[in-house]
């Protein structure tokens, strides 16, 4: 059974940060322990990890079309500025 002090919503909200290695220390440990104990959250973790690995593999198979990266950056800036 998962740690009652750590709810699933909290863990799932931090899942991408955990997968990307963008959290550390106590926060990392809390997520790791919860994933070891919660079958449901561990299932989400496995699916998201597999998805990220698939995207990584597919993105390295071909070159990015010229100008695409800059168009994405411009669109992200536009959304963040709104």
C-alpha positions as CSV (number, residue, x, y, z in Angstrom):
1,X,0.0,0.0,0.0
2,X,1.2,3.5,-0.9
3,X,2.3,6.0,1.8
4,X,-0.8,7.7,3.0
5,X,1.1,11.0,3.3
6,X,1.7,11.1,-0.4
7,X,-1.3,11.1,-2.6
8,X,-1.4,9.8,-6.1
9,X,-2.3,13.2,-7.6
10,X,0.9,14.7,-6.1
11,X,3.0,11.9,-7.6
12,X,1.4,12.0,-11.0
13,X,1.9,15.8,-11.2
14,X,5.6,15.3,-10.6
15,X,6.0,12.3,-12.8
16,X,7.6,14.0,-15.8
17,X,10.0,15.9,-13.5
18,X,10.9,12.5,-12.0
19,X,11.3,10.9,-15.4
20,X,13.4,13.8,-16.7
21,X,15.6,13.8,-13.6
22,X,14.5,17.3,-12.8
23,X,13.8,16.7,-9.1
24,X,16.2,15.4,-6.5
25,X,16.7,14.8,-2.9
26,X,13.7,14.3,-0.6
27,X,11.2,15.0,-3.4
28,X,12.8,12.3,-5.6
29,X,12.7,9.9,-2.7
30,X,9.0,10.6,-2.0
31,X,8.0,9.9,-5.6
32,X,10.3,6.8,-5.8
33,X,8.9,5.3,-2.6
34,X,5.3,6.0,-3.7
35,X,5.9,4.3,-7.1
36,X,7.3,1.3,-5.4
37,X,4.2,1.0,-3.3
38,X,1.3,2.1,-5.6
39,X,0.5,-0.2,-8.4
40,X,-1.7,2.3,-10.2
41,X,0.9,5.1,-10.2
42,X,3.6,2.6,-11.1
43,X,1.5,1.7,-14.2
44,X,1.3,5.3,-15.2
45,X,5.0,5.6,-14.7
46,X,5.7,2.6,-16.9
47,X,3.4,4.0,-19.7
48,X,4.9,7.4,-19.6
49,X,8.5,6.1,-19.5
50,X,7.7,3.9,-22.6
51,X,6.1,6.8,-24.4
52,X,9.1,9.1,-23.7
53,X,11.5,6.3,-24.9
54,X,9.5,5.9,-28.1
55,X,9.5,9.6,-28.8
56,X,13.2,9.7,-28.2
57,X,13.9,6.9,-30.6
58,X,11.6,8.3,-33.3
59,X,13.0,11.8,-33.0
60,X,16.5,10.5,-33.6
61,X,15.6,8.6,-36.8
62,X,15.4,11.6,-39.0
63,X,16.5,15.2,-39.2
64,X,14.2,18.0,-38.0
65,X,12.8,19.9,-41.0
66,X,14.5,23.3,-41.4
67,X,12.8,26.0,-39.4
68,X,10.6,23.7,-37.4
69,X,12.5,24.2,-34.1
70,X,12.3,28.0,-34.4
71,X,8.6,27.9,-35.3
72,X,8.0,25.8,-32.1
73,X,10.0,28.3,-30.0
74,X,8.0,31.2,-31.4
75,X,4.7,29.5,-30.7
76,X,5.8,28.6,-27.1
77,X,6.8,32.2,-26.5
78,X,3.5,33.4,-27.9
79,X,1.5,31.0,-25.6
80,X,3.6,32.0,-22.6
81,X,3.2,35.7,-23.2
82,X,-0.6,35.4,-23.4
